[in-house]
């Protein structure tokens, strides 16, 4: 940085650095309420998100994807569908390469498929997706956002700069998403796994179907989906809807879906050790994501839950766990919160370390159960991020495999 002539300021924030700036660009992890940032705003200094800065320099069209859960899976799969169909595509944003790293690759023909978080969207000004996808909405990040309403408002900004020439892709089965989308001006394309739609993306006779008023086009057979967890069909439907709007042929969609085995740390089948299956869903960092993970299994489940609690109602997990789980192993800072929320429904065991948690869960799941890492919490009390937590889980499972 110094070799490039960039001044570095380390060890704290000096207000003058911000109030004398021409522009302040935030990393998504920086809370926008910091006093130095507010002082800059008070002086008229623009404070924007990194995706806002990057989008001003893009030549291609943006496909932005948000939601409380499923963003990464949908973003990567939508990118693969478009690549398989022959389009020039970049994929990134809140996953992989930041949008600013894609500017040099941008051409008028490029589709920029961008995962967008509430932290990024809350600081946009002119960020303008051609297609904006909202998968679902439930309370999350309440350790950062002051309220559920503030979190929803940040998510809803994905639609605010769209025009009548753009598209919003909306989950018709989620009332909160429908309400947020009504504020936008774009044309709406609904998708639904549960609701019959006369016009939208639906499931019919074993196929994902693009249904229009005057016709119905089969896009992807359900048998082509090789993802663990029925809730992930929603993500495939959203990605297929994006593909249909962009002009991808059904054959290209099917080929992309058939070769897609999911993302690391998202309902990832790690191993079968002595008849016990281990599933890594470290990306399930909120209650709603953990709920969908838990509901993917029928019986003999042992769930590892806990970490740095972000808010939400862990009590929502009580009934589904009682119906299909043998026990819960609680980890991290949230252990007492997990115990209080769930111990009336099933046995809850606390583990002092991650390795202890996995060994305890393995013993409880024998002889033929499932150990599911679905923390419903952030990882920062024990790990650098969810990926490190997921890799640690897999390493501990490998040790069990070696010992068995």
Secondary structure, DSSP 8 states (H G I E B T S, - for coil): -GGGT-----SS--HHHHHT-SEEEE-TTS-TT-HHHHHHHHTT-EEEEHHHHHHTT--SEEEEEE-SS-HHHHHHHHHHHHHHTT--EEEEESSSB-GGGGGGG--TT-EEEEE--HHHHTT-SS---SEEEE-------TTTSSSHHHHHHHHHGGGTT--TTSEEEEETT-HHHHHHHTT--SEEEEE-SSS--SSEEEEETTEEEEE-SS-EEEEEEGGG---SSTTHHHHHHHHHHHHHHHT--HHHHHHHHHH----TTSSEEEEEETTEEEEE-TT--SHHHHHHHHTT--SSEEEEEESB---S-GGGHHHHHHHHEEEEEEESTTHHHHHHHHTTTSEEEE-SSHHHHHHHHHHHHTTT-EEEE--SSBSTTTSSSHHHHHHHHHHHHHHHHHH-
